Amino acid sequence: MENSDKIGSFPPWSRIDDLAKMTEEVGIDFDQFIQCLKENKNTEEMAFKFKVSENTIDILKEHFYHYGVNSTMGGD
């Protein structure tokens, strides 16, 4: 049986962390991160500002552009 046949078969909560928790885990102020996105700062500038790797910034930006601020998912 396919998942599409199982209405409500998935939990109605997030399966991955939201962006606020992800930024907190790497020591980045969430509001400052969002402000940098708003100001269209590039990855290198953000990595320097927050003292993290460019890869970390890329992962956070990708998460934001794919899931937004919150990543709530579910089967309902």
DANORTA-V291562 format. One record per backbone hydrogen bond with DSSP energy under -1.0 kcal/mol. NH is the residue of the N-H (numbers start at 1). CO is the residue of the C=O. E is the energy in kcal/mol with one decimal. If there is no record, write none. Layout:
nh | co | e
NH | CO | E
NH | CO | E
This chain:
nh | co | e
5 | 2 | -1.4
6 | 3 | -1.5
8 | 75 | -1.3
9 | 6 | -1.9
19 | 69 | -2.1
22 | 18 | -2.0
23 | 19 | -2.7
24 | 20 | -2.0
25 | 21 | -2.3
27 | 24 | -1.5
28 | 23 | -2.9
33 | 29 | -2.3
34 | 30 | -2.5
35 | 31 | -2.1
36 | 32 | -2.2
37 | 33 | -1.9
38 | 34 | -2.5
39 | 35 | -2.2
40 | 37 | -1.5
41 | 36 | -2.7
46 | 42 | -2.3
47 | 43 | -2.7
48 | 44 | -2.1
49 | 45 | -2.5
50 | 46 | -2.6
52 | 47 | -1.7
57 | 53 | -1.7
58 | 54 | -2.7
59 | 55 | -2.3
60 | 56 | -2.2
61 | 57 | -2.9
62 | 58 | -2.6
63 | 59 | -2.2
64 | 60 | -2.3
65 | 61 | -2.7
66 | 62 | -1.9
67 | 63 | -3.4
68 | 64 | -1.7
